[in-house]
Amino acid sequence: MTEFTLLLRQVSPSWVKEGRLTSQVFKPTPKDNNRLSAYNGDMISPQDSWKHWTTVLNLNSVGVLAITVDECNKQGLAVECDGDPFPEHSTINFEGLSRRQQETKAKFLRKFALDRGWRYQP
């Protein structure tokens, strides 16, 4: 990965409220152990990541947004391509941050992604 690598994030239908995207798209939940999953855009296209998410993993997504490794790093969030549970899997690390700090950083990431625009929508 480079600083320009796109980290592809699937958007759950539940994260869209009245046509607006909530910051939950970029905020880990307690079950995530303060790590946010993403696809490494150097290894898979947005469309193929959506297909994998919806057909192989059988999960819901209304589309794919992306942020860069650099945008994460500028928020003090480390990124790792861990390849687990699938080869293109990466994590964005929110460890050590309060819920409030996580929310603030998630809002910045959402803005970056929305400014970039949807990478894929079915």
Stockholm file with secondary structure:
# STOCKHOLM 1.0

chainA/1-122         MTEFTLLLRQVSPSWVKEGRLTSQVFKPTPKDNNRLSAYNGDMISPQDSWKHWTTVLNLNSVGVLAITVDECNKQGLAVECDGDPFPEHSTINFEGLSRRQQETKAKFLRKFALDRGWRYQP
#=GR chainA/1-122 SS CCTTCEEEEECCGGGEETTEECGGGGSCCGGGTTEEEEEETTTSCHHHHHHIIIIISCCCCSCEEEEEHHHHHHTTCEEECCCCSSTTEEEEECTTCCHHHHHHHHHHHHHHHHHHCCSBCC
#=GC SS_cons         CCTTCEEEEECCGGGEETTEECGGGGSCCGGGTTEEEEEETTTSCHHHHHHIIIIISCCCCSCEEEEEHHHHHHTTCEEECCCCSSTTEEEEECTTCCHHHHHHHHHHHHHHHHHHCCSBCC
//
